[in-house]
Amino acid sequence: MDGMTAGETLGPLLRAWRDRVSPGDAGLPDGQGRRVSGLRREELAELAGVSVDYVVRMEQGRYTTPSAQATAALARALRLTGAERDHLHRLAGLAPPTGGEVPDDVPPGLRRALGRLGDAAAAVFAADWQLIWWSRTWAALLGAPDRKPPRLRNFARDTFPAEGDRPHLAHWPVTSLGPQTVEAAVVSDLRRATGSFPDSRRLAGLVRELAARSERFAELWATGAVGAHQEDRKIVEHPGAGPVAVDCDVLCDSDALRKTVILTPAPDTPDEAGFRLAVEPPATTAAPERSTRRR
């Protein structure tokens, strides 16, 4: 891509991104009598730590080779997503920044959304399939994950266990109805993660570990497939409710590659009844209140 092409594309994009960021979103006072809904050029320059003339020349296509430092600062000031940030770097003739370590955080908005799922069993996994959050219903259906060491709470390790090893994410048997499909999906998803987080030591270590101990993993890894794990159907052998069939849906965000896994039974089926038996605490009889009056 030559500089002229980059400049002609970069200017309109910067203006569009600036227009969509409100002063409130950027931590600035809204003020009265504003003629624009987004950020002014002066405000963007202040947030990014560059001159106003720098912003003007970039938006007008007269400056097409910003430094990596200035480009990263503009991406932060404009509150770009990971994909938009990478696009901005490429238009500026720069390599997108590497992803660093796999993030283990769960954004507050995602927590709130998961809290409104009702009685669905939900959990959040990091890009390397490390379990980082689970709901009360998830723990009731599969067993409390916090009984296991944090390092072992990893779905990829459970999918390709060492010889003689037992699964760690569930305390009782869980059978996938498409085990070969799940294996291929997990491997292709891990390869996708290595593209987003090439500098992650944890992810690289996990891939080396699985390849060394599992011929099946090494075979699938050698295919070079890149993809995402999206759905499955599982049978949970719950000790109190018997076998419960659940649909497993996987939702993945585009930046951190977090995976939200949701387990639900088909409605109006024996599986739904078994699911409720497994996750709803048994009714208890309240103890009689003690009187504090002296007799």
C-alpha positions as CSV (number, residue, x, y, z in Angstrom):
1,M,0.0,0.0,0.0
2,D,1.5,3.3,-1.0
3,G,1.4,6.5,1.1
4,M,-1.1,8.3,-1.1
5,T,-3.6,5.4,-0.9
6,A,-3.1,5.2,2.9
7,G,-3.6,8.9,3.3
8,E,-6.8,9.0,1.2
9,T,-8.3,6.2,3.3
10,L,-7.0,7.3,6.7
11,G,-8.4,10.8,6.7
12,P,-12.1,10.0,6.3
13,L,-11.8,7.1,8.8
14,L,-10.2,9.3,11.4
15,R,-13.0,11.8,11.0
16,A,-15.7,9.1,11.2
17,W,-14.1,7.6,14.4
18,R,-13.7,11.1,15.9
19,D,-17.4,11.9,15.2
20,R,-18.7,8.8,17.1
21,V,-16.8,9.5,20.4
22,S,-18.7,11.7,22.7
23,P,-16.9,14.0,25.1
24,G,-18.5,12.1,28.0
25,D,-17.1,8.8,26.7
26,A,-13.7,10.3,26.6
27,G,-13.9,11.7,30.1
28,L,-14.4,15.3,28.9
29,P,-17.1,17.8,29.9
30,D,-19.9,17.9,27.4
31,G,-20.3,21.7,27.7
32,Q,-23.1,23.8,26.2
33,G,-23.6,24.9,22.6
34,R,-21.5,22.3,21.0
35,R,-21.9,22.2,17.2
36,V,-20.5,18.6,16.9
37,S,-21.7,15.5,18.7
38,G,-18.2,13.9,18.7
39,L,-14.8,15.0,19.6
40,R,-13.3,18.3,18.3
41,R,-9.9,18.1,16.7
42,E,-8.5,20.0,19.6
43,E,-9.9,17.4,22.1
44,L,-8.6,14.5,20.1
45,A,-5.1,16.1,19.9
46,E,-5.1,16.7,23.7
47,L,-6.2,13.1,24.4
48,A,-3.6,11.6,22.1
49,G,-0.8,13.9,23.1
50,V,-0.2,15.3,19.6
51,S,-0.6,18.8,18.1
52,V,-3.8,20.0,16.5
53,D,-1.9,20.5,13.3
54,Y,-0.9,16.9,13.4
55,V,-4.5,15.8,13.5
56,V,-5.6,18.3,10.8
57,R,-2.8,17.1,8.4
58,M,-3.7,13.4,8.9
59,E,-7.4,14.0,8.4
60,Q,-6.7,16.0,5.2
61,G,-4.4,13.3,3.8
62,R,-1.3,15.6,3.9
63,Y,0.5,13.4,6.5
64,T,0.4,9.6,5.9
65,T,3.2,8.2,7.9
66,P,2.4,8.7,11.6
67,S,4.8,7.1,14.1
68,A,3.8,3.9,15.9
69,Q,3.6,5.8,19.2
70,A,1.2,8.4,17.8
71,T,-0.9,5.8,16.0
72,A,-1.3,3.8,19.3
73,A,-2.2,7.0,21.1
74,L,-4.8,8.0,18.5
75,A,-6.3,4.5,18.8
76,R,-6.7,4.8,22.5
77,A,-8.1,8.3,22.3
78,L,-10.6,7.2,19.7
79,R,-11.6,4.2,21.8
80,L,-11.1,1.8,18.9
81,T,-11.7,-1.9,19.1
82,G,-8.9,-4.3,18.6
83,A,-9.8,-4.9,15.0
84,E,-10.1,-1.1,14.3
85,R,-6.8,-0.5,16.0
86,D,-5.1,-3.1,13.8
87,H,-6.7,-1.6,10.7
88,L,-5.5,1.9,11.7
89,H,-1.9,0.6,12.0
90,R,-2.1,-1.1,8.6
91,L,-3.4,2.1,6.9
92,A,-0.5,4.0,8.5
93,G,1.9,1.5,7.0
94,L,2.7,-0.1,10.4
95,A,2.5,-3.6,11.7
96,P,-0.4,-4.1,14.2
97,P,0.8,-4.3,17.8
98,T,1.2,-7.8,19.1
99,G,-1.4,-9.1,21.5
100,G,0.8,-9.7,24.5
101,E,-0.4,-12.1,27.1
102,V,-3.8,-13.7,27.0
103,P,-6.2,-11.5,29.1
104,D,-8.0,-13.1,32.1
105,D,-10.4,-10.3,32.9
106,V,-14.2,-10.4,32.5
107,P,-15.5,-6.9,31.6
108,P,-18.3,-5.6,33.9
109,G,-20.8,-5.4,31.1
110,L,-20.3,-9.1,30.3
111,R,-20.7,-10.0,33.9
112,R,-24.0,-8.0,34.1
113,A,-25.3,-9.7,30.9
114,L,-24.4,-13.2,32.2
115,G,-26.2,-12.4,35.5
116,R,-29.4,-11.8,33.5
117,L,-29.4,-15.2,31.8
118,G,-31.6,-16.7,34.5
119,D,-31.0,-20.3,35.3
120,A,-28.7,-21.1,32.3
121,A,-25.4,-22.6,33.1
122,A,-22.7,-20.2,31.9
123,A,-18.9,-19.9,32.1
124,V,-16.3,-17.6,30.5
125,F,-13.0,-19.0,29.1
126,A,-9.9,-17.0,28.1
127,A,-8.5,-17.3,24.6
128,D,-6.5,-20.4,25.6
129,W,-9.6,-22.0,27.1
130,Q,-8.6,-21.2,30.7
131,L,-11.7,-21.0,32.8
132,I,-12.0,-17.5,34.3
133,W,-15.6,-17.2,35.5
134,W,-18.6,-19.4,36.1
135,S,-22.2,-19.0,37.3
136,R,-23.7,-20.7,40.3
137,T,-25.8,-22.9,37.9
138,W,-22.6,-24.0,36.1
139,A,-21.1,-25.2,39.4
140,A,-24.3,-27.0,40.4
141,L,-24.6,-28.8,37.0
142,L,-20.9,-29.8,36.7
143,G,-19.4,-29.4,40.2
144,A,-17.7,-26.4,41.7
145,P,-14.5,-25.6,39.6
146,D,-12.8,-23.9,42.5
147,R,-12.1,-27.4,44.0
148,K,-9.5,-27.8,41.4
149,P,-6.1,-25.9,41.1
150,P,-6.5,-22.9,38.7
151,R,-4.0,-24.2,36.2
152,L,-6.0,-27.4,35.7
153,R,-9.2,-25.5,34.9
154,N,-8.6,-25.6,31.2
155,F,-10.9,-27.1,28.6
156,A,-8.1,-27.8,26.1
157,R,-6.3,-29.8,28.7
158,D,-9.5,-31.7,29.4
159,T,-10.1,-32.3,25.7
160,F,-6.6,-33.8,25.3
161,P,-5.8,-35.3,28.7
162,A,-2.5,-37.0,29.6
163,E,-2.6,-40.7,29.9
164,G,-4.4,-41.7,33.0
165,D,-5.5,-38.1,33.7
166,R,-9.1,-37.3,34.6
167,P,-11.1,-34.3,33.5
168,H,-10.9,-31.3,35.8
169,L,-13.7,-29.0,34.7
170,A,-16.4,-31.5,35.7
171,H,-16.7,-33.6,38.8
172,W,-18.8,-36.3,37.1
173,P,-18.8,-37.7,33.5
174,V,-19.6,-35.4,30.7
175,T,-19.9,-36.9,27.2
176,S,-19.8,-34.9,24.0
177,L,-22.0,-36.2,21.2
178,G,-19.4,-35.0,18.6
179,P,-16.0,-35.6,20.3
180,Q,-14.0,-35.6,17.1
181,T,-15.6,-32.3,16.0
182,V,-14.9,-30.8,19.4
183,E,-11.2,-31.8,19.2
184,A,-10.8,-30.2,15.8
185,A,-12.6,-27.1,16.9
186,V,-10.5,-26.6,20.0
187,V,-7.3,-27.0,18.1
188,S,-8.3,-24.6,15.3
189,D,-9.5,-22.2,17.9
190,L,-6.1,-22.3,19.7
191,R,-4.3,-21.7,16.5
192,R,-6.5,-18.6,16.0
193,A,-5.5,-17.5,19.4
194,T,-1.8,-17.8,18.6
195,G,-2.3,-15.3,15.8
196,S,-3.9,-12.8,18.1
197,F,-1.5,-13.4,21.0
198,P,1.8,-14.4,19.4
199,D,3.8,-13.2,22.5
200,S,1.8,-15.2,25.1
201,R,4.1,-17.5,26.9
202,R,1.1,-19.2,28.6
203,L,-0.6,-20.0,25.3
204,A,2.7,-21.2,23.6
205,G,3.4,-23.4,26.7
206,L,0.0,-24.9,26.5
207,V,0.3,-25.8,22.8
208,R,3.8,-27.3,23.4
209,E,2.4,-29.3,26.3
210,L,-0.6,-30.7,24.4
211,A,1.5,-31.5,21.3
212,A,4.0,-33.4,23.4
213,R,1.5,-35.6,25.2
214,S,-1.2,-36.1,22.7
215,E,-0.7,-37.6,19.2
216,R,-4.2,-36.6,18.3
217,F,-3.5,-32.9,19.2
218,A,-0.3,-33.0,17.2
219,E,-2.1,-34.5,14.2
220,L,-4.8,-31.9,14.2
221,W,-2.3,-29.1,14.8
222,A,-0.4,-30.2,11.7
223,T,-3.4,-29.6,9.5
224,G,-3.1,-25.8,10.0
225,A,-6.8,-25.3,10.4
226,V,-7.9,-21.9,11.9
227,G,-11.4,-21.5,13.3
228,A,-13.7,-21.2,16.3
229,H,-15.6,-23.7,18.5
230,Q,-19.2,-22.7,18.3
231,E,-21.6,-25.4,19.4
232,D,-21.9,-28.9,20.7
233,R,-24.3,-31.2,22.5
234,K,-23.3,-32.9,25.8
235,I,-24.7,-35.5,28.2
236,V,-24.0,-34.7,31.9
237,E,-24.1,-37.7,34.2
238,H,-25.3,-35.7,37.3
239,P,-25.2,-37.8,40.5
240,G,-28.5,-36.4,41.7
241,A,-30.4,-35.9,38.5
242,G,-29.1,-38.7,36.2
243,P,-28.1,-38.1,32.6
244,V,-29.0,-34.6,31.4
245,A,-28.6,-33.6,27.7
246,V,-27.7,-30.0,27.2
247,D,-27.0,-27.8,24.1
248,C,-23.6,-26.1,24.4
249,D,-23.3,-22.8,22.6
250,V,-20.1,-20.8,22.5
251,L,-20.0,-17.1,21.9
252,C,-16.7,-15.4,21.2
253,D,-15.7,-11.7,21.3
254,S,-13.6,-10.4,18.5
255,D,-10.8,-8.7,20.5
256,A,-9.7,-10.7,23.5
257,L,-11.2,-14.0,22.1
258,R,-13.0,-14.7,25.3
259,K,-15.4,-17.5,25.0
260,T,-18.8,-17.5,26.8
261,V,-20.1,-21.0,27.0
262,I,-23.8,-21.5,27.8
263,L,-25.4,-24.9,28.6
264,T,-29.2,-25.2,28.3
265,P,-31.6,-28.1,28.0
266,A,-34.3,-28.3,25.3
267,P,-37.5,-26.9,26.7
268,D,-40.4,-29.1,27.8
269,T,-38.3,-32.3,27.8
270,P,-37.2,-34.7,30.5
271,D,-33.8,-33.1,30.2
272,E,-35.2,-29.8,31.3
273,A,-36.7,-31.5,34.3
274,G,-33.4,-33.2,35.1
275,F,-31.5,-29.9,34.6
276,R,-33.7,-28.1,37.1
277,L,-33.3,-30.9,39.6
278,A,-29.6,-30.7,39.2
279,V,-29.2,-26.9,39.6
280,E,-32.1,-25.8,41.9
281,P,-31.3,-26.1,45.6
282,P,-33.7,-28.4,47.4
283,A,-36.4,-26.8,49.4
284,T,-35.6,-26.6,53.1
285,T,-37.9,-26.3,56.1
286,A,-37.3,-23.1,58.0
287,A,-36.3,-23.6,61.6
288,P,-38.8,-22.3,64.1
289,E,-38.0,-18.8,65.4
290,R,-36.8,-18.6,68.9
291,S,-38.6,-16.2,71.2
292,T,-36.4,-13.7,73.0
293,R,-39.0,-13.0,75.6
294,R,-38.5,-14.3,79.1
295,R,-41.2,-16.5,80.5
